[in-house]
């Protein structure tokens, strides 16, 4: 398999875009700012870097469909010249396309930049956009190592630019209802939390087909996927994480497979493989990925058992918080069905949130919250039904876009996430994989400077 052997290398792409300085120092981090406020009477001019499926759809086509009265996309950038042209076709209009980030910013002069690249490059484009005078909207995770985190902190202090992070999990109806209950102190002070995330052999496996299976690209699932969950925990608890201890293993994918090939389409074992996936049945992926392979050698249907995979599929993390709450978090990407079990134990009772997605015995997604108070009855709490829209995350993406772009949208639950939220979520992920690698407890303050 050609591993990211682009005609324009990623290293060269970053060099051409002028790497940002990484100045180490401390800064008091502010909460979420109004990063995306447009000039009075004008649409916000936004440029997008990273035109994979998330960038092209959620922050391209869907963004303009929902928020076109407030936002216009004035530039698209991607290392892959074919993919950026596919994205322009999907989004529509005569949007200029670029393979050089600095050139795009100089040419189209956007107010703000949307960063939807590979995770390991988020910090580069966040800091470079700020240095070039733009505010930023960044997909999660904000960063994948401690040096990147500090560079964002220092660059934001130096430039005074603004940043929003797209933590759409905060906008799910069950997550919002849970926040309401905690704000109302329904179970008093929080003693402990249990968060179990389980991913099935379709969705969970798919991370290992893609670049996410390489730590150098994703920071492991503890940075990529778990960034949602760590952010929810920080938001629900309204407290800072202090230290982390974690364990992780690669039990099913990668070197564990009975056979392997570069990718599914050409695999001679496709009739034997329980997880064979036929990308040719997906017209959009054939356009956006297969039709663009000649430029960078990236296989969207990469083999789940390739030896290069170096992340974990089984993880357990313990987090100690400043408010004395203790969190136990698990992520398993090898189970028969999808869902979450989240439990809060407090001084006055217990809350259980169960989210079940696409179980074999169900047609629709299902969620329930059970509130049990000490020495009192236990009751189910009504949750407003979510949309049956998998790719918009049950309507969470739409609510997020309204919060970011629609004037007058209220933020009663404090859902809008700024730089501080992004840093703290990533810090838990970074501390987790560091703990796994070193077999030691890791303090957040040893990774980043918040003072």
BELSUL-V973665 format. One record per helix or strand of 2 or more residues. SS is the DSSP state (H for helix, E for strand). FROM is the first residue (numbers start at 0). TO is the last residue. If there is no record, write none. Layout:
ss=SS from=FROM to=TO
ss=SS from=FROM to=TO
This chain:
ss=H from=9 to=15
ss=E from=43 to=48
ss=H from=52 to=66
ss=E from=70 to=76
ss=H from=80 to=90
ss=E from=95 to=97
ss=H from=100 to=107
ss=E from=111 to=114
ss=H from=118 to=130
ss=E from=134 to=137
ss=H from=145 to=158
ss=E from=162 to=164
ss=H from=167 to=170
ss=H from=172 to=182
ss=E from=189 to=199
ss=H from=202 to=208
ss=H from=210 to=212
ss=H from=214 to=217
ss=H from=225 to=236
ss=E from=240 to=248
ss=H from=253 to=255
ss=H from=278 to=280
ss=H from=282 to=287
ss=H from=289 to=295
ss=E from=313 to=320
ss=E from=325 to=334
ss=E from=337 to=345
ss=E from=348 to=356
ss=E from=365 to=372
ss=E from=377 to=380
ss=H from=389 to=404
ss=H from=418 to=437
ss=E from=441 to=442
ss=H from=443 to=445
